[in-house]
Amino acid sequence: MDIIFDTIVSMSEAQQNFPKVAKLVDEKGAVVIEENNAPTYVVMEYKRVKKESFASDAAILNISKHIIDKNREAYGELAK
């Protein structure tokens, strides 16, 4: 998921002016809402979220197994 971080809105601004946040989402694709100067939430269109693909647990385990098998010798050395 690509997020445009040049559109950051404070939590207080988002609470007071949500139509502005919605307009920014329409224009930029996503808005980051920060709280206490830290990114906390991402607001984006629902249809964009539906398009995003997420890896299943099985896919992640398969990738992990591949990495371990490929680097088994190095892991053995590190374990000494």
Contact map, one row per residue, 1 for C-alpha under 8 A:
11100000000000000000000000000000000000000000000000010000000000000000000000000000
11110000000000000000000000000000000000000000000000000000000000000000000000000000
11111000000000000000000000001110000000000000000000000000000000000000000000000000
01111110000000000000000000011110000000000000000000000000000000000000000000000000
00111111000000000000000000000011000000000000000000000000000000000000000000000000
00011111000000000000000000000000000000000000000000000000000000000000000000000000
00011111100000000000000100010111000000000000000000000000000000000000000000000000
00001111110000000000000000000011110000000000000000000000000000000000000000000000
00000011111011000000100000000011110000000000000000000000000000000000000000000000
00000001111111000000000000000000111010000000000000000000000000000000000000000000
00000000111111100000000000000000111000000000000000000000000000000000000000000000
00000000011111110000000000000000000000000000000000000000000000000000000000000000
00000000111111111100000000000000000000000000000000000000000000000000000000000000
00000000111111111101100000000000100000000000000000000000000000000000000000000000
00000000001111111100000000000000000000000000000000000000000000000000000000000000
00000000000111111100000000000000000000000000000000000000000000000000000000000000
00000000000011111111100000000000000000000000000000000000000000000000000000000000
00000000000011111111110000000000000000000000000000000000000000000000000000000000
00000000000000001111111000000000000000000000000000000000000000000000000000000000
00000000000001001111111100000000000000000000000000000000000000000000000000000000
00000000100001001111111110000010000000000000000000000000000000000000000000000000
00000000000000000111111111000000000000000000000000000000000000000000000000000000
00000000000000000011111111100000000000000000000000000000000000000000000000000000
00000010000000000001111111111110000000000000000000000000000000000000000000000000
00000000000000000000111111111110000000000011100000000000000000000000000000000000
00000000000000000000011111111100000000000000100000000000000000000000000000000000
00000000000000000000001111111000000000000000000000000000000000000000000000000000
00010010000000000000000111111110000000000000000000000000000000000000000000000000
00110000000000000000000111111110000000000001100000000000000000000000000000000000
00110010000000000000000111011111000000000111100000000000000000000000000000000000
00111011100000000000100110011111100000000111000000000000000000000000000000000000
00001011100000000000000000000111110000111110000000000000000000000000000000000000
00000001111001000000000000000011111000111110000000000000000000000000000000000000
00000001111000000000000000000001111111111000000000000000000000000000000000000000
00000000011000000000000000000000111111110000000000000000000000000000000000000000
00000000000000000000000000000000011111000000000000000000000000000000000000000000
00000000010000000000000000000000011111100000000000000000000000000000000000000000
00000000000000000000000000000000011111110000000000000000000000000000000000000000
00000000000000000000000000000001111011111000000000000000000000000000000000000000
00000000000000000000000000000001111001111100000000000000000000000000000000000000
00000000000000000000000000000001110000111110000000000000000000000000000000000000
00000000000000000000000000000111100000011111000000000000000000000000000000000000
00000000000000000000000010000111100000001111100000000000000000000000000000000000
00000000000000000000000010001110000000000111110110000000000000000000000000000000
00000000000000000000000011001100000000000011111110000000000000000000000000000000
00000000000000000000000000000000000000000001111111000000000000000000000000000000
00000000000000000000000000000000000000000000111111100000000000000000000000000000
00000000000000000000000000000000000000000001111111110000000000000000000000000000
00000000000000000000000000000000000000000001111111110000000000000000000000000000
00000000000000000000000000000000000000000000011111111000000000000000000000000000
00000000000000000000000000000000000000000000001111111000000000000000000000000000
10000000000000000000000000000000000000000000000111111100000000000000000000000000
00000000000000000000000000000000000000000000000001111110000000000000000000000000
00000000000000000000000000000000000000000000000000011111000000000000000000000000
00000000000000000000000000000000000000000000000000001111101100000000000000000000
00000000000000000000000000000000000000000000000000000111111100000000000000000000
00000000000000000000000000000000000000000000000000000011111110000000000000000000
00000000000000000000000000000000000000000000000000000001111111000000000000000000
00000000000000000000000000000000000000000000000000000011111111100000000000000000
00000000000000000000000000000000000000000000000000000011111111110000000000000000
00000000000000000000000000000000000000000000000000000000111111111000000000000000
00000000000000000000000000000000000000000000000000000000011111111100000000000000
00000000000000000000000000000000000000000000000000000000001111111110000000000000
00000000000000000000000000000000000000000000000000000000000111111111000000000000
00000000000000000000000000000000000000000000000000000000000011111111100000000000
00000000000000000000000000000000000000000000000000000000000001111111110000000000
00000000000000000000000000000000000000000000000000000000000000111111111000000000
00000000000000000000000000000000000000000000000000000000000000011111111100100000
00000000000000000000000000000000000000000000000000000000000000001111111100000000
00000000000000000000000000000000000000000000000000000000000000000111111100000000
00000000000000000000000000000000000000000000000000000000000000000011111111100000
00000000000000000000000000000000000000000000000000000000000000000001111111110000
00000000000000000000000000000000000000000000000000000000000000000000001111111000
00000000000000000000000000000000000000000000000000000000000000000000001111111100
00000000000000000000000000000000000000000000000000000000000000000001001111111110
00000000000000000000000000000000000000000000000000000000000000000000000111111111
00000000000000000000000000000000000000000000000000000000000000000000000011111111
00000000000000000000000000000000000000000000000000000000000000000000000001111111
00000000000000000000000000000000000000000000000000000000000000000000000000111111
00000000000000000000000000000000000000000000000000000000000000000000000000011111
